[in-house]
């Protein structure tokens, strides 16, 4: 089983945040290459946010990610392999 690294989780989360056309919903695919394998995450996610005002600046932050559906594929030179993707670990990279 292929172990998904913290860096891969962080890269996939960053790509989702950068690709949001709707701040409360994501439906699509992102991928990350760690040099040994490519990881493709296909997901439909509901994104919960709240507004915060630190030091007089107002912005919103992600408070939770709820998966409607997701799947993560890991592809190496030998083909697709099973991975240990954990959505709980993944969504920790969105907390702000």
Secondary structure as the mmCIF struct_conf table of DSSP 4:
data_model
#
loop_
_struct_conf.conf_type_id
_struct_conf.id
_struct_conf.beg_label_comp_id
_struct_conf.beg_label_asym_id
_struct_conf.beg_label_seq_id
_struct_conf.end_label_comp_id
_struct_conf.end_label_asym_id
_struct_conf.end_label_seq_id
STRN STRN1 UNK A 2 UNK A 2
HELX_LH_PP_P HELX_LH_PP_P1 UNK A 3 UNK A 5
HELX_RH_AL_P HELX_RH_AL_P1 UNK A 6 UNK A 18
TURN_TY1_P TURN_TY1_P1 UNK A 19 UNK A 19
BEND BEND1 UNK A 21 UNK A 21
STRN STRN2 UNK A 22 UNK A 22
TURN_TY1_P TURN_TY1_P2 UNK A 23 UNK A 24
STRN STRN3 UNK A 25 UNK A 33
BEND BEND2 UNK A 35 UNK A 36
STRN STRN4 UNK A 38 UNK A 52
HELX_RH_3T_P HELX_RH_3T_P1 UNK A 54 UNK A 56
STRN STRN5 UNK A 59 UNK A 76
TURN_TY1_P TURN_TY1_P3 UNK A 77 UNK A 78
STRN STRN6 UNK A 79 UNK A 81
STRN STRN7 UNK A 83 UNK A 83
HELX_RH_AL_P HELX_RH_AL_P2 UNK A 87 UNK A 91
HELX_RH_3T_P HELX_RH_3T_P2 UNK A 92 UNK A 94
#
